[in-house]
Amino acid sequence: MPVVVKNKSPVVAEISWAQVHAFRLARHHLAKRAPKKELTRVVGDIGGVQAQLMSAAEMQVGVRVNCTVGDVEAALWRHKTLAKTWLMRGTLHLIPAADLPLYTAAMSRRWTRLSSAWVKYTGLTEPELRELFNAIGHELDHRPRTRQELIDAVSKGRSEQVQTVLRSGWGVVLKPVAGAGMLCFGPNRGQSVTFVRPEKWLGSWRAVDPDEALVEIARRYLHAYGPATKDDFARWWGGHTPGVGKVAWAGLADELAAVSIEGRRADILAVDLKRLGRSPDASPVRLLPLFDPYLMGHSNRDHLFDAAYRARVSRTAGWISAVVLVEGRVVATWTHRVMKQTLRIEVEPFRKLPPRSRPEIRARAEELASTLGLAKVELVVA
């Protein structure tokens, strides 16, 4: 269906959810997998992949790029074209290494504040915490250090309370240091994760204005997740600073076009308006792994699945299920097991799937098996 333009209305186009899903599928590289050489670019196009489970992050890349798990690992640790660190919503992500200065500038003190409850929890004052963050950053260089090595180095000569804070959960001090651009992950050393100073590890860095960075990230967000609202962006971005969405939208004011999606108002970059009428290039059936970015971009997911199935997709403790998409909407969840050289995928549909969906699901499962380096697929549809 073509986009209908209304020249005299603040809303310049009326569009359907089918058009929105087609646009987002294409922008998320879910309409057609990209070649391996474009791996880093694809990760950047979607604003990173969520990596609190590294196996899920590798599969998020694999459903978009014709690559293997080894290719993702090589991009991280050998070629250093990807970086792993805490970013949006305080969650681990993989992003292009070249984009890390942009993201950390937007996450600087200008746009990511320490909550008073969090400061009180540590038992330190905010100036004491800031000094501790800087000390951690100064201890890091290009040599990967384990968390214990970092604690030992920074603890010397400091109070017992500081040492207690350093030994507490991962996010208490390491997330803010990462957000300031002073820490990212290095390669694992056995069972231990390591950390490095990004500018030393990556070999380059650039200064970015925090306000310009926030607007640029909002621009990239809309390229992948639009049409959307400033509240959608604020939810996707996270952080404790109010007004992030408002400021980002103000910075994009001259670039935005308002649309109505079956009565719901949202914004898109004007340069992307014509693309809303296009259809995906390939099969509308896709398997998305756990925590897939396609599901993480909006404050309300009602356009992705019926409310009756919300608990099966958005589970407790922020756990987002692996799902089956048909034409951009969630129609089932799935789980997987690896047994010898076989990938076993069990699909639990919300309703009975049309017969044509099964061969498409198998084809996507075979692509995923190839990413994981497995020879066979066993597909079970409940």
C-alpha positions as CSV (number, residue, x, y, z in Angstrom):
1,M,0.0,0.0,0.0
2,P,1.5,3.4,-1.0
3,V,2.1,6.1,1.6
4,V,-0.6,8.7,1.5
5,V,0.8,12.2,2.0
6,K,-1.3,15.0,3.4
7,N,0.4,18.3,2.7
8,K,-1.8,20.5,4.9
9,S,-1.8,18.4,8.0
10,P,0.8,18.3,10.8
11,V,0.6,14.5,10.2
12,V,2.1,14.1,6.8
13,A,1.3,10.4,6.2
14,E,-1.2,7.8,7.3
15,I,0.4,4.3,7.3
16,S,-0.4,0.8,8.4
17,W,1.4,-1.4,11.0
18,A,2.2,-3.7,8.1
19,Q,4.2,-0.9,6.5
20,V,6.0,-0.2,9.7
21,H,6.9,-3.8,10.2
22,A,8.2,-4.0,6.7
23,F,10.4,-0.9,7.2
24,R,11.8,-2.2,10.5
25,L,12.5,-5.7,9.2
26,A,14.5,-4.2,6.4
27,R,16.4,-1.8,8.6
28,H,17.1,-4.6,11.1
29,H,18.5,-6.7,8.3
30,L,15.8,-9.3,9.0
31,A,14.4,-9.2,5.5
32,K,17.6,-10.6,4.1
33,R,20.9,-11.6,5.7
34,A,23.9,-9.5,4.9
35,P,27.2,-10.9,3.8
36,K,29.9,-11.6,6.4
37,K,32.0,-8.6,5.3
38,E,29.2,-6.3,6.6
39,L,29.1,-7.8,10.1
40,T,30.3,-4.7,11.9
41,R,28.1,-2.3,9.9
42,V,25.0,-4.4,10.6
43,V,25.7,-4.3,14.3
44,G,26.0,-0.5,14.0
45,D,22.8,-0.1,12.0
46,I,20.6,-1.6,14.7
47,G,22.3,0.3,17.6
48,G,24.2,-2.7,18.9
49,V,23.2,-6.2,20.0
50,Q,22.3,-7.0,23.6
51,A,25.0,-9.2,25.2
52,Q,24.3,-10.0,28.8
53,L,24.2,-13.6,27.3
54,M,27.1,-13.7,24.8
55,S,25.6,-16.7,23.1
56,A,22.4,-14.7,22.5
57,A,24.4,-11.8,21.1
58,E,26.2,-14.1,18.7
59,M,22.9,-15.5,17.4
60,Q,21.4,-12.0,17.1
61,V,24.2,-11.2,14.7
62,G,23.8,-14.6,13.0
63,V,20.2,-14.1,12.1
64,R,21.2,-10.9,10.3
65,V,24.5,-11.8,8.9
66,N,25.8,-14.9,7.0
67,C,28.5,-15.5,9.5
68,T,29.7,-17.9,12.3
69,V,30.2,-17.5,16.0
70,G,33.9,-17.5,15.3
71,D,33.5,-14.4,13.0
72,V,31.8,-12.5,15.9
73,E,34.6,-13.5,18.3
74,A,37.3,-12.5,15.7
75,A,35.6,-9.0,15.2
76,L,35.8,-8.5,19.0
77,W,39.2,-9.9,20.0
78,R,41.3,-10.1,16.9
79,H,40.2,-7.4,14.5
80,K,38.8,-5.2,17.3
81,T,36.1,-3.8,15.0
82,L,33.5,-4.6,17.7
83,A,33.6,-3.6,21.4
84,K,31.7,-5.1,24.3
85,T,30.6,-2.8,27.2
86,W,27.7,-1.6,29.3
87,L,25.6,0.9,27.4
88,M,21.9,1.5,26.9
89,R,19.7,0.6,29.9
90,G,22.8,-0.3,31.8
91,T,23.0,-3.5,29.8
92,L,25.9,-5.2,28.1
93,H,26.0,-4.6,24.3
94,L,28.3,-5.2,21.3
95,I,28.7,-2.1,19.1
96,P,31.1,-1.1,16.4
97,A,34.4,0.0,18.1
98,A,34.4,3.1,16.0
99,D,31.1,4.1,17.5
100,L,32.1,3.7,21.2
101,P,33.3,7.3,21.7
102,L,29.9,8.5,20.4
103,Y,27.9,6.3,22.7
104,T,30.0,7.0,25.8
105,A,29.8,10.8,25.1
106,A,26.0,10.5,25.1
107,M,26.3,8.5,28.4
108,S,28.5,11.0,30.0
109,R,27.5,13.0,33.1
110,R,25.6,15.4,30.9
111,W,23.0,12.7,30.1
112,T,23.4,9.9,32.6
113,R,23.2,10.8,36.3
114,L,23.8,8.8,39.4
115,S,20.6,8.3,41.3
116,S,20.6,9.5,44.9
117,A,19.3,6.1,46.0
118,W,22.2,4.4,44.3
119,V,24.8,6.8,45.8
120,K,23.2,6.2,49.3
121,Y,23.5,2.4,48.7
122,T,27.2,2.6,48.2
123,G,27.8,4.5,51.4
124,L,30.1,7.0,49.6
125,T,29.4,10.5,48.5
126,E,29.1,11.3,44.8
127,P,32.5,13.1,44.7
128,E,34.1,10.0,46.3
129,L,32.4,7.8,43.7
130,R,33.6,10.0,40.8
131,E,37.1,9.9,42.1
132,L,36.9,6.1,42.4
133,F,35.6,5.8,38.8
134,N,38.6,7.9,37.6
135,A,41.0,5.7,39.6
136,I,39.7,2.6,37.9
137,G,40.0,4.1,34.5
138,H,43.6,5.2,35.2
139,E,44.6,1.7,36.3
140,L,43.5,0.3,32.9
141,D,45.5,0.2,29.7
142,H,45.8,-2.1,26.7
143,R,46.6,-5.1,28.9
144,P,43.5,-7.0,29.9
145,R,43.0,-7.2,33.7
146,T,40.6,-9.4,35.6
147,R,38.2,-7.9,38.0
148,Q,40.2,-9.2,41.0
149,E,43.4,-7.7,39.5
150,L,41.6,-4.4,39.1
151,I,40.2,-4.5,42.6
152,D,43.7,-5.2,44.1
153,A,45.3,-2.3,42.2
154,V,42.6,0.3,43.0
155,S,42.1,-0.8,46.7
156,K,45.6,0.1,47.8
157,G,45.5,2.8,50.4
158,R,41.7,3.2,50.2
159,S,39.1,2.9,53.0
160,E,37.4,-0.3,54.0
161,Q,34.1,1.1,52.6
162,V,35.7,1.7,49.2
163,Q,37.0,-1.8,49.2
164,T,33.6,-3.1,50.1
165,V,32.0,-1.2,47.1
166,L,34.7,-2.5,44.8
167,R,33.9,-6.1,45.8
168,S,30.1,-5.7,45.4
169,G,28.0,-6.5,42.3
170,W,29.3,-5.9,38.8
171,G,27.3,-2.8,38.1
172,V,28.1,-0.7,41.2
173,V,31.3,0.9,39.9
174,L,32.1,-0.8,36.6
175,K,29.0,0.3,34.7
176,P,29.6,4.1,35.3
177,V,33.3,3.7,34.4
178,A,32.3,2.0,31.2
179,G,29.7,4.8,30.5
180,A,32.5,7.3,30.9
181,G,34.5,5.6,28.1
182,M,37.2,4.4,30.5
183,L,36.4,0.7,30.4
184,C,35.3,-2.0,28.1
185,F,35.7,-5.8,28.0
186,G,38.8,-7.6,26.9
187,P,39.1,-11.3,26.0
188,N,38.3,-13.9,28.6
189,R,41.2,-15.3,30.6
190,G,40.0,-18.8,31.2
191,Q,36.8,-18.5,33.2
192,S,37.5,-14.9,34.1
193,V,36.4,-11.8,32.2
194,T,38.9,-9.0,31.7
195,F,38.7,-5.3,31.2
196,V,40.8,-2.8,29.2
197,R,41.0,0.9,28.6
198,P,39.1,1.4,25.3
199,E,41.4,4.1,23.8
200,K,44.5,1.9,24.5
201,W,42.9,-1.4,23.5
202,L,41.4,-0.1,20.3
203,G,44.3,2.2,19.4
204,S,42.3,5.3,18.7
205,W,39.7,7.6,20.3
206,R,37.9,10.9,19.5
207,A,36.3,13.5,21.5
208,V,32.5,14.0,20.9
209,D,30.2,16.7,22.2
210,P,27.7,15.0,24.6
211,D,24.7,17.0,23.2
212,E,25.6,16.3,19.6
213,A,26.2,12.6,20.5
214,L,22.7,12.2,22.0
215,V,21.1,13.7,18.9
216,E,23.1,11.5,16.5
217,I,22.2,8.4,18.5
218,A,18.5,9.4,18.3
219,R,18.9,9.9,14.6
220,R,20.4,6.4,14.2
221,Y,17.7,5.0,16.5
222,L,14.9,6.3,14.2
223,H,16.7,4.9,11.1
224,A,16.2,1.4,12.6
225,Y,13.3,1.7,15.0
226,G,11.1,4.4,13.5
227,P,8.4,5.5,13.4
228,A,8.7,6.1,17.1
229,T,8.1,8.7,19.8
230,K,10.5,10.5,22.1
231,D,9.2,8.3,24.9
232,D,10.1,5.2,22.9
233,F,13.6,6.6,22.5
234,A,14.0,7.5,26.2
235,R,12.9,4.0,27.2
236,W,15.3,2.4,24.7
237,W,18.2,4.6,25.9
238,G,17.5,4.3,29.7
239,G,19.4,6.2,32.3
240,H,18.2,8.4,35.1
241,T,18.2,11.8,33.5
242,P,14.7,13.2,32.7
243,G,14.1,14.9,29.4
244,V,16.5,12.9,27.3
245,G,13.8,12.2,24.6
246,K,12.6,15.8,24.6
247,V,16.1,17.1,24.1
248,A,17.0,14.5,21.4
249,W,13.7,15.3,19.5
250,A,14.4,19.0,19.7
251,G,17.8,18.5,18.2
252,L,16.1,16.6,15.3
253,A,13.2,19.0,14.9
254,D,14.1,20.0,11.3
255,E,14.6,16.4,10.3
256,L,11.3,14.8,11.6
257,A,8.0,14.0,9.9
258,A,4.9,13.1,11.9
259,V,2.9,10.1,10.8
260,S,-0.2,8.3,12.0
261,I,0.0,4.5,12.3
262,E,-3.6,3.4,12.3
263,G,-4.5,6.3,14.6
264,R,-1.3,6.3,16.7
265,R,1.0,9.3,16.2
266,A,4.8,8.8,15.8
267,D,7.8,10.4,14.2
268,I,10.2,9.3,11.5
269,L,13.1,10.9,9.8
270,A,11.7,12.7,6.7
271,V,14.4,11.1,4.5
272,D,12.9,7.7,5.4
273,L,9.3,8.6,4.7
274,K,9.2,7.1,1.2
275,R,10.7,3.8,2.4
276,L,7.7,3.2,4.6
277,G,5.7,1.9,1.6
278,R,8.2,-0.7,0.7
279,S,7.9,-4.4,1.4
280,P,10.7,-6.8,2.8
281,D,13.0,-8.2,0.2
282,A,12.6,-11.8,1.3
283,S,10.8,-14.3,3.5
284,P,8.6,-12.7,6.2
285,V,9.3,-15.6,8.7
286,R,12.2,-15.0,11.1
287,L,13.6,-16.6,14.2
288,L,14.8,-14.0,16.7
289,P,17.0,-15.1,19.6
290,L,16.8,-14.1,23.3
291,F,16.8,-10.3,24.0
292,D,16.7,-9.5,20.3
293,P,17.0,-5.7,19.5
294,Y,13.9,-5.8,17.3
295,L,11.8,-6.3,20.4
296,M,13.6,-3.8,22.6
297,G,13.1,-0.5,20.8
298,H,9.7,0.7,22.1
299,S,8.0,1.5,25.4
300,N,4.9,-0.4,24.3
301,R,5.0,-3.7,22.4
302,D,1.3,-4.1,21.7
303,H,1.9,-3.7,18.0
304,L,4.2,-6.8,18.1
305,F,2.0,-9.3,19.8
306,D,-1.4,-9.5,21.5
307,A,-1.6,-8.5,25.2
308,A,-2.7,-12.1,26.0
309,Y,0.8,-13.4,25.1
310,R,2.8,-10.6,26.8
311,A,3.9,-12.9,29.7
312,R,5.3,-15.4,27.2
313,V,7.5,-12.8,25.5
314,S,8.4,-10.3,28.3
315,R,9.1,-12.7,31.1
316,T,10.2,-12.0,34.7
317,A,13.4,-10.2,35.6
318,G,13.5,-8.5,32.2
319,W,14.0,-11.8,30.3
320,I,12.9,-11.5,26.7
321,S,12.0,-14.8,25.0
322,A,13.3,-16.0,21.7
323,V,10.4,-15.6,19.2
324,V,9.2,-16.4,15.7
325,L,8.2,-13.5,13.6
326,V,5.7,-13.7,10.7
327,E,5.5,-10.4,8.7
328,G,7.1,-8.5,11.7
329,R,4.7,-9.8,14.4
330,V,5.4,-12.4,17.1
331,V,3.5,-15.6,16.5
332,A,5.4,-18.1,18.7
333,T,8.3,-18.5,21.1
334,W,11.1,-21.0,20.8
335,T,13.8,-22.7,22.8
336,H,16.9,-24.6,21.6
337,R,19.3,-27.3,22.7
338,V,22.5,-28.5,21.2
339,M,22.9,-32.3,21.2
340,K,26.1,-33.5,19.6
341,Q,26.1,-31.9,16.1
342,T,22.3,-31.2,16.1
343,L,20.5,-28.0,16.8
344,R,17.1,-29.0,18.3
345,I,14.5,-26.1,18.2
346,E,11.2,-26.4,19.9
347,V,8.5,-23.9,18.8
348,E,5.5,-23.1,20.9
349,P,2.9,-21.2,18.7
350,F,0.4,-18.8,20.1
351,R,-2.1,-20.1,17.6
352,K,-1.9,-22.8,14.9
353,L,0.7,-21.8,12.4
354,P,-0.2,-21.8,8.7
355,P,1.4,-24.8,6.9
356,R,3.6,-22.5,4.8
357,S,5.3,-21.3,7.9
358,R,7.0,-24.6,8.8
359,P,9.4,-24.9,5.9
360,E,10.3,-21.2,6.4
361,I,11.0,-21.8,10.1
362,R,13.2,-24.8,9.2
363,A,15.1,-22.7,6.7
364,R,15.8,-20.1,9.4
365,A,16.8,-22.9,11.8
366,E,19.3,-24.2,9.3
367,E,20.8,-20.8,8.9
368,L,21.2,-20.5,12.7
369,A,22.7,-24.0,12.9
370,S,25.3,-22.9,10.3
371,T,26.1,-19.9,12.5
372,L,26.7,-22.2,15.4
373,G,28.8,-24.6,13.4
374,L,26.2,-27.4,13.7
375,A,25.5,-29.9,10.9
376,K,21.9,-30.9,11.6
377,V,18.5,-29.4,12.6
378,E,15.7,-31.1,14.5
379,L,12.6,-29.0,14.5
380,V,9.6,-29.6,16.8
381,V,6.5,-27.5,16.6
382,A,4.1,-28.0,19.5
